Amino acid sequence: MMKNLLAVFAVIGSMFVSVPAIAHHGTNTEYDAAHPIVFNATVTEFAFANPHIQIYFDVKDDKGKVAHWAVEGPSPGRLVRMGWKRDEIKVGDQITITVEPARSGAAVGAIRKVVLASGKELGVVPLVPQQ
């Protein structure tokens, strides 16, 4: 009886662990890969950390109003293999960034490409498969 009870708890416990992992690595349908947006932006924060890098930036609209964006990219390890460096992007940097925006309209998205002020282009394998 005790072994059966432990087995049931083990199965239930593994379900609680696996569901968030599946949700996290789903199809990322929250981003619109078909309609990328290009911004000229000022970096406010750069988090080169697992599980996904984050770039936070500000953009001004035609009226001078500032919008604060947060975008994610692949893991640091993947980006290093693609030629990125941990200190390549700094707070205050002016960048041109191509983003797959959130379908919800929130100021979040997935990074597709970053162009530094020097003209150096940092590509990203899209988080969302192209259709």
N, C-alpha and C positions, 0 to 999 in steps of 0.2 A: 504494500500500500504506500509506504513512504517513498519507494523508488518511483512509483507512478506519479505521485504528487510532485516530486522533484523534476521529473521529466516534463510534466505540464508547465511548471514554472520556468524551466529552461526554454521551452518553445515560446512561451509568451514573452519572456525576456528578450529572446533573439528577434522577435517581431518588432519590439519597441526600438531596438537598435537599428534594424534594417530599413524601416520605413523612412526615417529622416535621410538616410543615405540615398535611397531611391529618389526621394523628392529633390534632394540637392543636385543629383546628377541626372535629372530628367532631360527633356528635350529643349529646355530653356525657351519655351514658346512665349515667354513674357517679353522678349525682345523682337523688334521688327527688322529683320535682316534685309528685307526687300526695300526699305526706305531709310538708308543711312543719312545721318546729318553731319555736316562738317562745321566745326567751330574754330574760331580764333579765340584762344582762351588763355587765362592766367592760372597757373597751378597754385592751389592753396594747400594741398597735402598730397604726398605720394607714399603709399604703403606697399613696400616691396616685401610682402609676407604671404605665407601659406594661409589658406588654401588657394586664394586668388589675389593677385595684386589689385590695388584700388588707386585710382587717380581722382582727386577732388579738384574741381576747377570752377572759376567764375567766368561768365560771359556777359557782355552787355548787349542789349537789344538796340534797335534804332533810336529809341528815346533815352538811352543811357541807363535804363533799369538793369540791375545786376541779377542774374540768375545763377544759383549755386547748383552744380551738377556733381554727381558721384557715379563713376563708371568702374566696371570690373574687367579684368583680363584673366588670362590663364595663370597657372602657377609660376612662381619665380624660376623654378628649375627649367620649365619648358621655355620661358623667355630667354634665359641665359643661353640655352642651346640655339636660340634664334638670333643671338648677337646682342641682346640687351645687357646693360650693366646696372647694378644696384643704384649707383649714384648718378645715372644719366639724366634723370629728371629731378629738378629741385623746386622747392617752394619759390614762387616768384617768376619762374620761367614762363616765357611766352611760347605757346605751342599751337599747332594746328592739329586738331584731333577729329578723327572720323569715328562716329558712334552709331551703334545699332540701338535706337531709342526704345524705351519701354512702351509697350502697346497701351498701357494705362494712361500715358501722358505725363507720368511723373518724371522728374528731372534725374533719371537714372538710366543706365544702359550698359552695353558691352562694347569694349574697345575693339575697333577694327584696325586703326592705324594712327600713329602719332608722328608728326613731323616737328623736329626741334627747330629753334630759331636759326641754327647753323645750316639747316637744310637736310640734315641727316634724317632719314626715314626709318622708323621702327615699326615693322609690320607685326601683325598678330594673326595667328590662325583663328578665324572666326569661332566664337563660342557656339553660335547657332549655325547649323549646316545650311549652306546656300541652296535655294530652290530654283 
